Amino acid sequence: MTTPANFNGKRPVLDPADTAMLLIDHQSGLFQTVGDMPMPELRARAAALAKMATLCKLPVITTASVPQGPNGPLIPEIHENAPHAKYVARKGEINAWDNPDFVAAVRETGKKTLIIAGTITSVCMAFPSISAVADGYKVFAVIDASGTYSKMAQEITLARVVQAGVVPMDTAAVASELQQSWNRPDAQEWAEVYTQIFPAYRLLIESYLKAQDVEKKHEVLDSQR
C-alpha cells in the first residue's frame, strides 16, 4: 500500500499552524491549454486558495514561467486575494524547485507542510511537489486548482505524485480542513470562499440569510397572511 511520505505515522492532514501555500504558474497563456476542466472554474479555485491563505494567515509564495512570454502573466486574483504573497522570479527553470530563490523562500517560511497548486498539472504542480517530498516536506497537491491539457494527463499525473508520497486533495477539502470549524468570527468569509469553489453554494447561503432575516424582522409568512 502506498503511504504519504514524511508524516512519520501521524495523520496526513493539514495543520494551518505549519502550512505554507505555493501557487505556481497560474498564468493566462497556460490557462488557454487547459482541457481537463472548465477554465473559469480552475481560475476561481486558484483565487479561492489565495483567499483561504489570507483567512488562515498562511505564507503564500507565487512564481511564473516566463511571464513576459507566451505563457502570460499570473492571473491578478491571486495577489488580490493574498496581498501578502511573495512573488519569486525564475530564470527559466521549468521545475520551480530547481530555482534556489524559490526554495529559499519556502524555507524562510519555517513551515514543513505545503499546499501546492499549479498549471500545468503534470509539470508545474507535479515537479515541485515531488521535489519537495524528496526534501522532507509534507505535500498536499490541489488537483482541481491545477489544470492540464487532458483528463488522461491529469490521471497519469495523479498516479505519479501519489506514488511519490504527495497527498492529493480538492479545493473544497482544503478549505474545510483549514477552516476546521464554523464556530469562528470569520465564518461568513469562509462561506464566501465556498461560493467561489462551487457557485451553487451561494443559493444555500441566500436561503440561510433570508431565513435569518425573516426571524429577525418577525416577518409574517405568506401562509399566515
N, C-alpha and C positions, 0 to 999 in steps of 0.2 A: 504494500500500500504506500502510495506517495504521501509524504507528510510535509507541511510547510517548513522551510528552513529557519533556523535561528530563533525559535521560540522556546527551546530548552524545556519542553514539557509543559509550558504554560499555555493557557487558552490563546489561540490565534485570533485575537480581537483587537480592535483599535482602542488605544488609550490616548485620549486627547492631550494629556499632560506630556506624552512622549512622542508626539507625532508632528511631522512636517509634511507639507504638500508640494509636489513637483508637477507643474503643468507645462508640458513640453510640446512645442511646435504646433499649437492650435492656431494655424495660420490660414489666411483667406485663400491663398493659392492651393495649399494642400487640401483644404476642405472641398475643393471642386473635384477631387479624385475619389471622394468617399462614396461607396456603393453598398455598404452593409447596413446602413440605417439612414433615415431622412436627415439631411444636413442641418435643418433648423433645430431638430431635437438634439443632435450632437452639440450644437452651439449653445443651446440653452443649458444642457447638463454641465458643460465645461464652466459656464458662468455661475451655475449653482454651486459647484465645488468651491469656486473662489469665495462666494458669499458665506458658505459654511466655515471656511477657514477664518474669515473675519469674525464671525459669531463666536468661534471657539478660540480665537487668538492663536491660531496655528501659524507658524512661519510658512511663507509661500515663496518658492523660487520658480521663476519662469525663464524660458530661453526659446530661441527661434533659430531655424535653419536658414541661413542666407536670406533674411527677411527683406533685403533690398533687391532680391532677385525674384525668380518666378514662383517661389514658394509663398511669397507675400508676407505682409505684416501680421503680427499677432492680432487676434480679434480684440477690440478695445474693452469688451465687457469684463475680461479677466482682471485687468488692473483697475477698472472702475469699481468692481465688487470687492477687490482686495487691494486697496491703495497702499498697503504696507508691503506688498510683494516686491521682491528683489529680482530684477532682470539681470541675467548673465549673458553677455555676448559670446558667441562661439567663433572660432577661427576656421570654420569649415568642417569640424568633426561631425560625422553622422550620428554616432553614439554620444549623447551629451555627457556620459560618464567618462569619456576619453578627454574631456576638456578639464584641465586642472582647476580652473577658476570655478567651474560649476561644482565639482566635487568639494572644493574648499568651502564654498557657500553652504553646501549641505552639512558639512562637518561643523561649521560655525554655529549652526542651529542647536547643536548639542542633543538633537533628537535621534533616536535609534529606530523609529518606526516611520516609514514613508508611505504616503498615498501618492501614487503615480498615475497620471493620465497623459496620453499623447497621441498626436496624429502624425504619421501613420502608425496604427496599432502594432503591426509586425516589426516595425523598425524603431520609431521614436519612443514608443512606450516600452516595447519588449527589450530592446538592447540595454537601456539604463536600468530597467527593473532586474534583469538577470545579473547585471554587473553589481548592482547594489547588494543583492543577496550574497554574491560571492565575497563582498567586502564586509559581511556581517550584519547588514541591516534586515529588519523585518519589513517586507514589502507587500503592499496591497495595491493591485492594479485595477483601475476602474475601467471595465471593458466598454460599457455603453457611453463613456465620455472620451473614448478613443476610437477614432474611425479609420477604416481601411477600405480598399477598393472592391472587396467581395466578401460574401459570407464565408466562403471557403478559407480565405486568408485569415479571417477572424478566428475560425475554429482551429486552424492549424497553429496559430499563434497562441491561443488559449492552452492547447495541449503542451506546447513547448514551455511556456512560462510556468505552468503548474509543475512540470517535471523538474524545473529548476528551483522550486520552493516558493514561488510567488503565490500569494493568495488572491484569486480573482474576486471582484465584487461589482455590484451595480451601484449607480449613483444614489438611489433611494436607500439602499442598505448602508452606504457610507453616512448619509445624513442621519439615519436612525441610530447608528452606533455612536456617532459623535454627539448627537443631541442627548441621548441617554434617558431623558425624562421630559414629559410635557409640563411638569411642575417646576417651571423656571420662568423668570421675568421676561425673557425674550421669546416666549412660546409663539407669539403672533408672527414674529420674524421667521421662525422655523416653518410655520405654516405657509408663508410666502415662498420659502425655498422649495417646498414640495410642489407648489403650483408651477414652478419653473421646470421641475423634473417631469411631472405629468399634469398638463394644464387642466385636465378634467377634475383634478382635486379642488380647483377653485370653486366648482359648483357645490361641493360639500361645505367649503368654508363659507360661501354665501348663504347657504341654508342654515348653517350654525349661527352665523351672525344675525340673521333675520329672526331666528328663534329667541336669541338673547334680547334683541330689540323689542320683540313682542312682550316678553316678560317684563323688561324694564319699564316700558311705557304703558303697561296694563292694557294693551290693545285688545279691543273686542274682536273675537274671532268671527269670521263670516258665518259660521254655523250657529252663532249665538245672536246674530242680528235679527 
